[in-house]
Amino acid sequence: MHDIIIRPATLGDAGAIHGMILGIGAVLGQAEKIRGTSEDLERYGFGPDPAFEALIAEATGTPVGLCLYFRSFSTWRGRPGAYVQDLFVDPACRGTGLGRRLLAACAAAMAARGGAYIRLSVDAANEAAQGFYRRAGFRHAADDMIHQIDGEDFTRLAGEA
């Protein structure tokens, strides 16, 4: 594990990022639900106003891990933080501490900017991931319930502006 480096993603990593996101979908048995493309990642993740940041773990130049996150702000804490959207570790590297290293690198990047927290969601059926996050010090925020709007409902709401 010492020969693995963690670095910020660059535009040239979009294909590898997409591949790892497909890997997450495969683990969950939901790869067919993934609609995003490498081109979407290139368009929205890099340039003057990126929608996300990502950290890539590499072993001898081959991507083996991903932590994709975006900055957020807690008005109650009065501090910035990060929302981890995707965390992936290649199956060959699981159980080595790489997932924790990726989360630690994300935390360090945010702490350097005054950040004070990381939030994330875990698939309700993914008990292994839930256990991993608990062991890493995360706790379920029982007082929060995630809501979302998308598809036609989102388009309709946006049209009301």
N, C-alpha and C positions, 0 to 999 in steps of 0.2 A: 504493500500500500504506500510505501514511501516514495516510489517512483511515479506516483500519480500527482499531476499538478492540477490546480484549480485556477481558472483564469476567466476574465470577463468574455462573454461571447462577442463575436464580430459578425458582420454581414455574411461572411463566408461560411458561418456555422449554421445558417438557416436550414439547410438540408438535414444536417445531423440533429438539430433541435427537433425538426419535424419527425424524423425517424424515432427519436426517443419518446416523443409524445404518442406516436403510434404504438410504441412498446408499452406505454402505460395503458392505453386502450386495450391492447392484447391481454395484459395481465388481468384486467377487469372483465374481459370477455365482451368489450364494447368498442372495439376498433372501428367497426362500421359506422359508429355514431360521430366519428371525428370528421368534420367538414373542412377545417382549416388546412391550408397548404403551405408549402415552403415559401411560395410567393407572398402569401398573407403575412408570414413572419418577417420576410424582408421588408415589405411595405410598412408594417406597423411597428416593428421592433427596432428599426435602425433609422438614423437620420436626425433631423433637427428636433423632432418632438416624439421620441419613442414612447410607445404605450407600455413597454415592459423592458426589463433588464434580465439578463440570464448569466449564469455561471456554468462553465463547462468543465468537467473533470476529464482529463486526458491521461491515458497510459500509452507511452511511446507514440504520441501523435494521434491516437485513436480515441474518439469520444466514448467515455464509459459512464458518464453521469451528467445530470442536468438539474439545476435549480433555477426555475423561471419565476420571476416575481415582479411586482410593481409597487411603487411607493404609494403609501397611503398616509392619512393624517387622522389622529384621534383628537377630536375636540375636547373630549373628557380628560384625556391625559395632557393635552396641550403639546403633544410631541408627534413627530413623524414616525413611521414604521414601515413595514413591508407586508404585503400579502403574497404568500407563496402560492402560485397557481399550479405549478407542476414540479414534482421532485421525482427524479428517475435515477436508478442505479442499475447498470447492466447486470443481468442475472449472475454472471460469473464473478461479480464483485460484491454481491450482497453478503451481508454478515461480516464485512471487513471494517465497518465504521465509516465508509465513504458517504453514506446518506447524512450522518451526523456532521461530517466535515463540510459537506455542501451547505447545510443549515448554518453551521458556525461561520462559514465565509459570508453568507448572506447577512447574518447578524452583525458581523464585523463591518461589512460595507455600510450597513444602515447606521451603526453606532458612530462611525466616522462622520456621518452627516447629522448627528444629533438624534438618531432614531432610538426608540426605546422598546420596540415590540415587533413580533412577527405573528401574523394570523394566517390561518389556512383552513381549508375544509378537507374532510376525509370522507371518501365514499362510505356510506352507512354499512355496507356489507363487507368492507375490507378490514376485517378484524386484525390481520397482521400489521397493516399500516397504522391502525389505531394504537396497537401495542407499541410499535416503533416510536410514535410521537409521544406517547406517555413516558416511555423510558428516556426520551430526549428532554423531558421536562415540560412538554406541552400539556395542557389540561383542556377538557371540554368546557366550552363557555355555555353553561346551561341557561344563562340569562339572555342569550342571543338566539335568534332563529333566522336563518338566511331566507330571504325572499328574492325572487327574480321576476323580470318581465322580459319577454323576447318574442320573436316572430311577429305575427300580425298585431298582437296586443302592443308590442313595443312601437311598431310603425304607426299604429293608431294614436298612441300617446304622443309620439313625436309630432304627429300632424296637428295636434291640438295647440302647439306653440304659436 
